[in-house]
């Protein structure tokens, strides 16, 4: 068995010693037996060559191709190892949790297959080319690192087969995964797949998962529910979060749902909805910093030094993706605990607590108290940050009302 980290960036030559480039990625068939079908080679002029595996004669320290190799392209049901699997989150069906892939194991059974993934610290060391020296060093102190290996049958990759989550019998184990972890997974697939997963959960667990989703996903899911089912699920959800969901529904549908909740619930919801006109937008501040998930700790520290010198305070740093959607968050203490070369996505928190312009000030205050936060980001319907609201500004808002 060989690990992908041991192959990545290795020299690729032809059998007659012509330099082709370096190995960049591997393409595999998304199936229960994920065979490797092609390799991707980065050429001397930065061109990307997709070469069928049939032309690979040697697949270890140096990758040797037949001299008459041809270039191909990605086909249906094929995925990239780096783009679609490495460093991505997967569901560990054996351990009932969400984990991250640090390395990928390849096995030769006549044909090359993906045998499984390494989710442990050794996988990280191997990818950094530090496995041997660190293992030797720790062995002197009697410390032995072990690989945390998951076979292919024990995992469910995110977005397998281009977003088609395949519900198999063993995925009943999803019921044992923590709601916030499962919500994080569902936000990375499409609404249809999310609904299919939620259907196999009991209502109480489904409601707990929905409560952990971002508002856009909650709204999209509830719009597809009949009023009776929506009302029943709301009974399991914290009233503050339930009102956020209700406010995303058209007024007619909202009334249909409210007609089907208990009298006490309706009274609570209407009380909170009454405050939904609270001008959250009037107390927004743009004194916040955003970074990208692939940025390194040392780069973020430089940004902090250059871009936040005039800020009154800095409560957290927000992570946005290429679409500028809110993607994660971390505080300064978490940042300073990391190695300077660590990318942000390795330690950021992905389940971000957020507000919306329609969120009542009372709910915003309760949310800060519940999660012990001094500021919360306000996002729009596309999950872009509009600004942040601080605890100080909220308290001042309430004091002005009293005065």
C-alpha positions in Angstrom: 0.0 0.0 0.0 1.3 3.5 -0.9 0.0 6.9 0.2 -0.8 9.7 -2.2 1.4 12.1 -0.2 4.3 9.9 -1.2 3.5 10.3 -4.9 2.4 13.9 -5.1 4.9 16.1 -6.9 7.0 13.1 -7.9 8.8 13.2 -11.3 6.9 11.7 -14.2 9.0 10.5 -17.2 8.5 8.2 -20.2 10.2 4.8 -20.5 12.8 6.4 -22.7 13.6 9.0 -20.0 11.8 12.0 -21.5 10.7 14.4 -18.7 6.9 14.9 -18.8 6.3 16.8 -15.5 5.3 16.1 -11.9 2.3 14.3 -10.5 -0.4 16.8 -9.4 -3.5 14.7 -8.9 -5.2 11.4 -9.4 -8.6 10.7 -10.9 -10.7 7.9 -9.6 -14.1 6.3 -10.3 -16.7 7.2 -7.8 -18.0 3.8 -6.9 -17.9 1.2 -4.1 -14.7 0.0 -5.7 -12.9 3.3 -6.5 -10.4 2.3 -9.1 -7.8 4.9 -10.3 -8.5 5.7 -13.9 -6.2 8.6 -14.7 -3.3 10.7 -13.4 -2.9 14.5 -13.8 0.6 15.7 -14.6 1.7 19.3 -14.3 4.0 19.9 -17.3 7.1 22.2 -17.5 5.0 25.0 -19.0 2.4 24.6 -16.3 0.0 22.7 -18.6 -2.2 20.0 -17.0 -2.1 16.6 -18.8 -4.7 14.0 -18.0 -3.2 10.6 -18.8 -5.1 7.3 -18.6 -3.7 4.9 -16.0 -3.2 2.2 -18.7 -0.1 4.2 -19.9 1.5 4.1 -16.4 4.2 1.4 -16.3 5.7 2.2 -12.9 3.9 3.9 -10.0 6.2 4.6 -7.0 9.1 6.9 -6.4 9.3 7.8 -10.1 6.3 7.5 -12.3 7.1 6.0 -15.6 4.8 6.3 -18.7 4.7 4.4 -22.0 6.4 6.6 -24.6 3.3 6.5 -26.8 1.0 7.8 -24.0 -2.1 9.9 -25.0 -3.9 12.7 -23.2 -7.5 12.2 -22.1 -10.2 14.1 -20.2 -12.5 13.7 -17.2 -15.5 11.4 -17.7 -18.8 10.8 -16.0 -18.6 9.5 -12.4 -14.9 10.4 -12.2 -13.6 12.6 -9.3 -10.3 14.3 -8.5 -8.5 12.9 -5.5 -7.1 16.3 -4.3 -10.1 18.4 -5.3 -12.9 16.1 -4.1 -11.3 14.0 -1.3 -8.0 15.2 0.2 -8.4 17.7 3.1 -12.2 17.4 2.7 -14.7 16.3 5.4 -16.2 12.9 5.3 -18.7 11.0 7.3 -17.1 8.2 9.3 -19.8 5.6 9.3 -17.9 3.4 11.7 -17.2 6.0 14.3 -20.4 8.1 13.8 -18.6 11.4 13.3 -17.4 13.9 10.8 -13.6 13.7 10.1 -11.1 15.3 7.7 -9.0 13.4 5.2 -5.3 14.0 5.7 -4.0 11.4 3.3 -5.3 8.7 0.9 -4.1 5.1 0.7 -3.7 3.4 -2.7 -3.6 -0.4 -3.2 -2.5 -2.5 -6.1 -4.8 -5.5 -6.8 -4.0 -6.0 -10.4 -5.5 -2.5 -10.8 -4.9 0.5 -8.6 -7.6 1.3 -6.1 -8.3 3.7 -3.3 -8.2 1.5 -0.2 -9.2 4.1 2.3 -8.1 7.3 4.0 -5.8 8.4 6.9 -7.6 10.8 9.2 -4.9 10.9 11.9 -1.9 13.1 12.7 0.5 10.8 10.9 -1.4 11.6 7.7 -0.6 15.3 8.2 3.0 14.6 8.9 3.3 12.5 5.9 1.8 15.2 3.6 4.3 17.7 5.1 7.2 15.2 4.5 7.9 15.1 8.2 6.7 11.6 9.1 10.1 9.9 9.4 12.0 12.5 11.4 9.1 13.2 13.8 8.4 9.4 14.4 12.1 8.8 15.0 12.3 11.8 17.5 9.1 10.7 19.4 10.3 7.1 19.5 13.2 8.2 21.7 10.7 9.3 24.3 8.7 6.1 24.1 5.9 7.8 22.1 4.5 5.8 19.2 2.2 7.4 16.7 -0.4 5.2 14.9 -2.2 5.7 11.7 -6.0 6.4 12.0 -7.1 4.5 8.9 -10.6 4.2 7.6 -11.3 1.8 4.8 -13.4 3.0 1.8 -16.4 1.0 3.0 -16.5 2.9 6.3 -16.7 6.4 4.9 -19.1 8.5 2.9 -17.3 11.3 1.0 -18.9 14.7 0.6 -20.5 15.4 -2.8 -19.8 11.8 -4.0 -20.8 11.4 -7.6 -21.0 15.2 -8.1 -23.4 15.9 -5.2 -25.5 12.7 -5.3 -25.5 11.4 -1.8 -26.1 7.7 -2.1 -28.3 6.5 0.8 -27.2 3.0 1.7 -28.4 0.8 4.5 -25.4 1.5 6.7 -26.1 5.2 6.5 -28.7 4.6 9.2 -25.6 5.2 11.4 -26.0 8.9 10.5 -28.5 9.0 13.3 -25.7 8.7 15.8 -23.8 11.6 14.5 -24.0 14.9 16.5 -26.6 17.3 15.0 -24.1 20.2 14.6 -21.7 17.9 12.7 -24.4 16.5 10.5 -25.6 20.0 9.8 -22.1 21.1 8.7 -22.1 18.1 6.3 -25.6 18.9 4.9 -24.6 22.5 4.2 -22.0 21.2 1.8 -24.4 19.2 -0.3 -27.6 20.4 -2.1 -31.1 20.9 -0.7 -32.4 17.7 -2.3 -29.7 15.6 -0.7 -30.2 17.4 2.7 -33.9 16.5 2.6 -33.2 12.9 1.8 -30.9 12.6 4.8 -33.3 14.4 7.1 -36.1 11.9 6.2 -34.2 9.0 7.7 -34.0 10.8 11.1 -36.7 10.9 13.7 -38.4 14.3 14.0 -36.6 15.4 17.2 -33.1 14.6 15.7 -34.1 16.2 12.3 -35.2 19.4 14.2 -31.9 19.5 16.1 -30.0 19.2 12.8 -32.2 21.9 11.1 -31.6 24.2 14.1 -27.8 24.0 13.5 -28.1 24.8 9.7 -27.6 28.3 8.4 -30.8 30.3 7.8 -30.8 29.9 4.0 -30.8 26.2 4.3 -33.5 26.3 7.1 -35.7 28.5 4.9 -35.2 26.4 1.8 -36.1 23.2 3.7 -39.2 24.7 5.4 -40.6 26.1 2.2 -40.9 22.5 1.0 -42.7 21.3 4.1 -46.5 21.2 4.4 -47.7 23.6 7.2 -48.6 20.7 9.5 -45.0 19.2 9.3 -43.4 22.7 9.6 -45.5 23.4 12.7 -44.6 20.1 14.3 -40.9 20.5 13.6 -40.9 24.1 15.1 -42.1 22.7 18.4 -38.7 21.0 18.8 -36.7 24.1 17.9 -35.7 27.0 20.2 -38.3 29.8 19.8 -35.6 32.3 18.8 -34.5 30.1 15.9 -38.1 29.2 15.0 -38.9 32.9 14.6 -35.9 33.4 12.3 -37.3 30.6 10.1 -40.9 31.9 10.2 -39.7 35.4 9.1 -38.2 33.8 5.9 -41.6 32.4 4.9 -44.1 34.4 2.8 -46.8 35.9 5.2 -49.5 33.6 3.9 -47.5 30.5 4.5 -46.3 31.9 7.9 -49.9 32.2 9.0 -50.7 28.7 7.9 -47.9 27.4 10.0 -48.9 29.6 13.0 -52.5 28.3 12.8 -51.2 24.8 13.4 -49.0 25.4 16.5 -50.2 25.4 20.1 -51.8 28.5 21.5 -48.8 29.1 23.9 -46.3 28.7 21.0 -48.2 31.1 18.8 -48.2 33.7 21.6 -44.4 33.4 22.0 -43.8 33.5 18.2 -46.0 36.5 17.7 -44.3 38.3 20.6 -40.9 37.8 19.0 -42.2 38.6 15.5 -43.5 41.9 16.8 -39.9 42.9 17.4 -38.7 41.9 14.0 -38.7 45.5 12.8 -36.0 46.3 15.2 -33.4 48.3 13.2 -30.5 45.9 13.4 -29.1 47.6 10.3 -28.8 50.8 12.1 -26.2 49.4 14.6 -24.1 47.6 12.1 -20.4 48.2 12.1 -17.9 47.4 9.3 -15.0 47.0 11.7 -14.3 43.4 11.0 -11.7 41.4 9.2 -12.2 38.6 6.6 -9.7 36.1 5.4 -9.8 33.1 3.0 -9.7 29.5 4.3 -6.4 28.7 2.6 -4.5 31.7 4.0 -1.7 30.8 6.5 -1.6 32.0 10.1 1.4 34.2 9.4 -0.5 35.9 6.6 -3.5 36.6 8.8 -1.2 38.1 11.5 0.2 40.5 8.9 -3.3 41.4 7.9 -4.2 42.1 11.5 -1.2 44.4 11.8 -1.9 46.3 8.7 -5.7 46.5 8.4 -7.1 46.7 12.0 -4.9 49.4 13.5 -7.9 51.9 13.6 -10.5 49.4 14.8 -12.0 50.1 18.2 -11.9 46.4 19.0 -11.7 43.1 17.2 -14.0 40.3 18.4 -13.3 37.6 15.8 -11.9 37.0 12.3 -14.4 35.8 9.7 -13.5 33.3 6.9 -15.1 33.7 3.5 -14.9 31.5 0.4 -14.4 32.5 -3.2 -18.0 33.6 -3.5 -17.5 35.9 -0.4 -19.9 33.7 1.5 -19.4 33.4 5.3 -17.5 30.1 5.7 -16.0 30.0 9.2 -14.8 32.0 12.2 -12.0 32.0 14.8 -10.9 34.3 17.6 -7.4 35.7 18.3 -6.6 33.2 21.0 -7.3 30.3 18.6 -5.1 32.0 16.0 -2.1 32.5 18.3 -2.2 28.8 19.4 -1.4 27.7 15.8 1.9 27.2 13.9 2.6 30.1 11.5 2.4 27.8 8.5 -1.0 26.3 9.4 -3.8 27.1 6.9 -6.9 28.7 8.5 -9.3 25.9 7.4 -7.5 23.5 9.7 -8.7 25.1 12.9 -11.6 27.5 12.1 -15.1 26.9 13.4 -17.5 26.2 10.5 -20.8 26.5 12.4 -21.0 30.3 12.6 -23.7 31.8 14.8 -25.2 34.6 12.7 -27.9 37.3 12.6 -30.0 38.7 9.8 -31.5 42.2 9.2 -34.9 40.8 10.3 -33.6 39.3 13.5 -35.2 41.0 16.5 -32.8 42.8 18.8 -34.1 40.6 21.7 -33.2 37.5 19.9 -29.8 38.9 18.9 -29.1 39.6 22.6 -30.3 36.2 23.7 -28.1 34.6 21.0 -25.0 36.4 22.3 -25.8 35.3 25.8 -26.5 31.7 24.8 -23.2 31.3 22.9 -21.2 33.8 25.2 -20.2 36.0 22.2 -19.5 39.7 22.3 -20.3 40.2 18.6 -22.2 38.4 15.8 -22.0 38.8 12.0 -25.1 39.9 10.1 -25.5 38.2 6.7 -27.8 38.6 3.7 -29.7 35.9 1.8 -26.6 35.0 -0.2 -24.7 34.4 3.1 -22.5 37.5 2.5 -21.5 39.5 5.5 -23.2 42.9 5.8 -21.5 43.9 9.0 -21.3 42.9 12.6 -23.4 43.8 15.7 -21.6 44.1 19.0 -23.0 43.4 22.5 -22.2 47.0 23.5 -24.2 48.5 20.6 -27.2 46.2 21.4 -27.2 47.2 25.0 -27.0 50.9 24.0 -30.0 50.3 21.7 -32.1 49.0 24.5 -31.0 51.7 26.9 -32.1 54.4 24.3 -35.5 52.7 24.1 -35.9 52.9 27.9 -34.8 56.5 28.1 
